[in-house]
Amino acid sequence: MAKDSFWLLSSKGLNIFIQTAYFVILARTLGPSEYGVFVGITALATMINSFASWGCSEILVKHVSVDRSLLKYYWGNALLTVFVMGTLLTVLFTAIGPALSGGNFPPVVIALIFIADLIGFNISSASSAAFLATGQAKVTAFKSILIGFTKLLAAIALALVLEQTTSLQWAYLYCFSTMLPAILSIWMVNAWLDKPQVSIPRLKKEFVQGFYFSISQSSDFINENIDKIMLASAASLQATGLYGAGFRILTVFKIPILSVAGATFPRFFQHGAEGISGSYRFAKKLLPMAFAYGLGMAVITVVMSPYVEPLIGEGYAEIDALLKLLAPVPLLIALQIVVGDTLTGANHQSYRTSIQVFAAALNVVLNLWLIPRYSWQGAAWATLISESTKVVGFSIAIFYLHNQQSKTPKVDEEE
């Protein structure tokens, strides 16, 4: 676990600098309004992205981390799922996306970004899952750097090569810089691991589990991104750009804990073979680190917030206040990843999904109430409340399931 975490942390550490440069160049080049268009469309794509993959990466890790010979089937099923579902969802939301945004999202920009995120990104993710499940975290680390680097090159091209910079021009570059690593990812898995083979029986068998993973991830993504879409329609594109810029910075701070989570995810399934007690024992070893990291990032966010506006431009005058308000988010994310994976590893994904759906619904209701009144401040408070709800909900579920297992150990063993 330490070796896998090292490789993933090393790549993510480098990606922090890559994504920081990418974000600064893009925010300065596009400006708040055009950047707001990009933020709004990527938020929409992110919310439905999990349905384009249907949990194929998590299902691949679940089975291949235990039996390496199954890789060809789950790799083939992953490619089929992403191509079919990604294409269908891209066509659908290219048609209805402009109406959802009040006419602020051009159809061509939607199509290009959706192709990149729903097809290209998910192919790269499934490929990374294949290498991670087979114990090759260093390859996953390399691929992560490659994806970040191609997007940085695209942002540099936007700033230096093109005279007039618009969201449409960036969408073309964004699509190309995402699909190129996806094509390379397919070649890498086919050449180094195994060639894909579609297995319809396995696809049917994992349909319900994939649905749980999709709903779970989609609920998280809705929780993180619905406010950006609602800001674009109920407030302004400038407020959307400001809010998106603040969350981009917080996303960089989440990278290290997500790296460790990627390395530990297969092990939650191994420990979860003993039920919730096994995955919970493993989680207790990770919680102190997650808490310390999240708290440290919250402090750093507050300290650095006054220096962000001079870096990204004058159009983001309120970024200081926004970052200070959102400073607890990295801590909440770190805690909910550990306690959430505790439920998933013990085969209690349904509990995790239910809590995430409730938190997402709560976030939508709060945004409907707060954004028209308080703009980005209302969106920030809705995020803090909904993210806290997930941490509390996951913890209560673990406590309940642990007590149930301790009372009926024989039944749990038979199950």
N, C-alpha and C positions, 0 to 999 in steps of 0.2 A: 504493500500500500504506500509506503514511504517513497519507493522508487517511482511508482506511477504518479504520485502527487508531485514529486520533484519535476518530472518531465512536463506535466501539465501546468504547474506553477511557473516553470521557466518560460514556457511559451506564452502563457497569459501575462507574465511580467513584461515580456517584450511587447506583447499586444497592447499593454497599457499605454506605452509610448506611441505605438502606431495609431491606436484609436484616438488618442489625444490630439495628435497632429492632424489626423483625418477630420476630426470634429471641428477643430479650430479653423482649418482651411475651408471646410464646407460652410460653416456658419458665417464666416467673414465674406466668402465669395457670393453666396446666395442672398444673404440678408434675412431679416426676420420673416418677411412675408413669403418669399419663395422657399425658404427653409421650412416654414410652417406647412406649405403644401406637401413637401416631402415627408415631414414628420407625421402629418395626418394620414397620408396614404400608407406609410409603413406601419403605423399603428393599426389601421384597418386590416392590413395583411397579417400582422402578428396575431391579431385576435382570432383569425380563422386558420392560421397556419397549421395548428395541430390536427385539423381535420384533413388537411392535404397529406399528412404522413400517417394518420390513424394509429399513432403509437408504435410505428414500425421499428424505430430505433430502440425504444425501451423493451419491446418484445424480443428483438434480436439479442440484446444484452442478457435478458432473462434466460434464454435458452442456450445461447452459444457459450456463455460464461461457464455453463455446466457441461455441455457436450459440443466440442469443437466441430464435429462432423456435420452438425445441423446448419452450419453457416451458409452453404450454398442455397438452401431453401429459404431462409429468412432474409438473405440478401436479395434473392430474386423476387420474393414477395414485397420487399421494401421498394424496389425499383418500380414494380408494376403499380403498387399503391400510389406512389408519389406522382408518377406520370399521369395516371388516370384522374385521381382526385385533384391534383394540382391544376390540370388543364380545365376540368369542369368548373372549379371554383374561380379560376382566372376569368373565364368567359362570363360567368354569372355576375361577378362583382365589377367587371368592366362595364357591364350594362347598367347596374343599379348604383354603382359607387357615386357618380355625380349627384344623384338625387339624395343620397345619404348625407352628403356634405353641403347641401344647399347650393350646388353648382360650383363649388370651389376646387373640385378635383377633376382635372381633364382626363377623359377616357384613355388616351394614349399613354399618359403618365401612369395611370392605374395599371394598365396591361403590362407595361414594362417592369414595374416594381413587383407586381404579383408573380410574373414569370420568374423573376430573380428569387423572391423570397419563398414562394410556395413550391417551386420545382428545384431551382438551383441550390438554395440553402438546405432543403430537406435531403437532397441527394448527398451533399457534403456531410450532413449530420449522420445519416445512415452509414456512410463510409467510415466516419470517425468511430461510431459505435462498434462497427465490425473489428476495427483494429484494437479498440479498447477491450472488447470482450475476449479477444485472443491474446491478451497480454502484451500488446505492442503500443503502449502509451506514448512512446517517443514518436511514432508515426502520426498519431493523433495530434501531438504537440506541433509537429512540423506542418500539418495541414491547417491547423489553427492560425499559425503565423502567415501561411501562404494566403489564406482568405483575407486576413487583415491587410496584408501588403498590397494585394491587387486593388482593394478599395482605396487605399491611400494613394496609389499611383493614379487611379481614376480621378480622385479629388484634385490632385496636383495638375492633371491634364485640364480639368475644368477651370482652374484658376489661371493657368499660364498660357494655355493654347487657345481657348475660346475667347472671343472678344465680348460677346453678350452672354451672360450666364443666366439661365432660367431653369426651372424645375424639369422641363422637358429634356433639355440637353443633359442634365445630370441623370435623368432616368435612363437614357441610353447608355451612358457610361456605367451607371450602377448595375444595370442588367448584364452588360458584358463582363464586368469585373466579378460578378457572382457566378455566372454560368461557366466561365473558364475554369475555376477550381472544381466545379461540379463535374465537368467532363474529365478532368484529370483524376478526380476521386474514383470515378467508375473504372478507369483504366488501372489504377493502383490496386483496388480490391480484386479485380479480375486477374491481374498478372501476379500479384504477390500472395493472395489468400486462396480464392476459389472463384470459379465462374458461377454466375447466377442461374438458379433453376427454380422456376415457379412451382409452388405446391398449393394447389387449390384447397385440398383437405385441411392443411395447416392454416391457410388463410381464413377458412370458415371457422375453424376451431378457436382461433384467436380474435374473432370479430368482436365479441363482447368485451374482452380485455382491452382491445385496441380502442373501443368506444370509451371505456373508463379513462384510459390515458388521454384520449383526445379531449374529453370533457374537462378533465383535470387541468391539462395544460391550457386549454382555451379559457377556462375560468380565470387562471392566473394571468393570462395575457389580456383578457378583458379588464381585469382588475388594474393592470398596469397601463392600459392604452385607451380605454373608453373615454377617459377625461380629455385626451388630446383631440379625438374626433368631435366631442361635444364642445370643446373650446373653439374649434374651427367653425362650427355651425352656430353656436349660441353666443360666442364672444367675438373673437377676431383672429385672423391669421397671425398677427403680431403676438398676441397672447399665446397662441399655439406654438409659435417659434420659440418664445421665451421659455415656456414650460418644457418643450422638447429639449431645449439646450440644457436646462437644469437636470433633466432625467438622463441625458447622455453622459453628463459628468458622473452622476451616481452609478450609472451602468459600468463605467470604468472601475469604480471602487468595488463593484460586486465581482469582478473577474477572479481574484484569487480564491474567494470562498467557493465560487462555481467550479474552479479547477479541482479543489479538494473534493467537492461533491461528485464530480465526474469520476474521480478515482475510487471513491468509496461506494458509489452506487451499486456495482456488481456485488460487493461484499455484504450489503444489506440483505440481498436475496439469500446469500449463503448463511448468514446468521439468522435470518428470518425463517429458515427451515425448522427452527425450534419454536416458532410462533412469535408472538409479540414480545415475550420475555427475552428471546435471543437478540432480536433487532434492537430492543431498548437497551440492553447491556452494551451493545456496540455503540449506540448513540450517546450514551453517557460519557464515553471516552472522547467524543468529538464536541460535545456541547461547550466545555470551557473554552476551547479554542475558538469556536464560532462566536461566543459571547465577547471574548476579548477582542477579536478582530472587528466585529461590528461596532463595538463601543469606540475603538480606536479610529475607525473610519468616520464615525459621527463627529468626533472631536476635530479631525483633520478637515472635514467639510466646513465646519463653522469657522475655523482659523483661516482657511484659504478663500472663503467666499468673497471677501472684499476685493480680491485681486483678479477675479474672473472677467469682469466687464472690460478692463483695459486690454485683455488678451483676445476676446472674441468680438469686440466692437461696441460702438456707442448705442446701437439699437437695442441692447440688452441691459438697460439701466437698472431694472429691478431684479437682476439675477442674484444679487447679494442676499436680499430678503428671501427669495425663493429657496436658495440653498440652505439657509439657516433653518427655515421651516421644515424642509425635507431631510434634515440631517439624521433623524432616527431611522430612516428607511434601510440603510445597509445593515443595521443591527437586526431589524425585524426580518429581513430577507435571510440573513445568516441563520437565525434561530428556526425559521419555518422550513428551511431546506432540510435541516437535520431531523426535526420532529416529523416532517412530512415523509421523508424517505424511510423513517422507522415504520410508518404504517404501510407504505408500499412494499418494503422488503418482507414484511410478515403476511403478504397477500391480503391486506385490508385496504386496497386501493379505493374501494367503494366509499369507505369512511372519508378518506382524503378528498375524493371527488365531491362528495356531498357538502363538505365544509367549504371547499373552494367555490362551488356554485353559489352557496349562500353568501359568501364574502363578495363575489362578483355582483350579485343582485343588489346587495347592500350598497356597493360602490356606485352602481348606476342610479339608484334612488337618491343617494346623497349628492351626486353630481347634478341630477335634474333640479334639485333644490338649491344647491350652493353656487353652481357656475353662473347662472343668470344674475345672481345677486353680488357675488364676490370675485368673478372671473377666475384667474389662476390660483388665488388664495383659497377659494372654495374647492377647487380640484385637489389642491395639496392636502387639505384637511380630510377630504373624502378618502384619499389614498392612505393616509396615516391610520384612519379608523379601520378601513377594510383590511389592511395588512396586519394590524394588531389582532383583528378578529380571527384571522387564520392561525396565528401563533397560539392563541388561547384555545381555539377549537381543536387543533391537532393535539395539544397537550391533554385536554379533557378526554379525547378519544383514546389516547394511549393509556391513560390512567384507568379508564373504564375497561378496556380490553385486557389490560394486564391483570386487573382484579378478577375478571371473568376466567382467564386462563388459570390463575392460581387456585380458583375454587374448583375447576373441572379439568385437571391435568390429563386424565385418561381420555376424555372426549377429544381434547385438542390433539393428542398424539394420534388418535385414530383418524382424525380429519387430515 
